[in-house]
Amino acid sequence: MNWRGVNGKTALATLHLRKVVVGAVRKNPIIGFTTEAEVEDKIKRWLQLSADREGGRKRRLLAKEGLGL
């Protein structure tokens, strides 16, 4: 999954889930003033950094060093 659906992945920008997330943010009284564009920017950044979650960075580092995992 990525924002635009590049390389045959699912495009989050076209899914109903995008509207659900934006709506949930808007209902939060602390950050409800946030614009849709700001929420989308945060989603895009979260997706960009997703490869480093769940040990992804560590696996890549070990593979680069030839240690495998």
Secondary structure, 3 states (H helix, E strand, C coil): CECCCHHHCCEHHHCHHHHHHHHHHHHCCCCCCCCHHHHHHHHHHHHHCHHHHHHHHHHHHHHHCCCCC
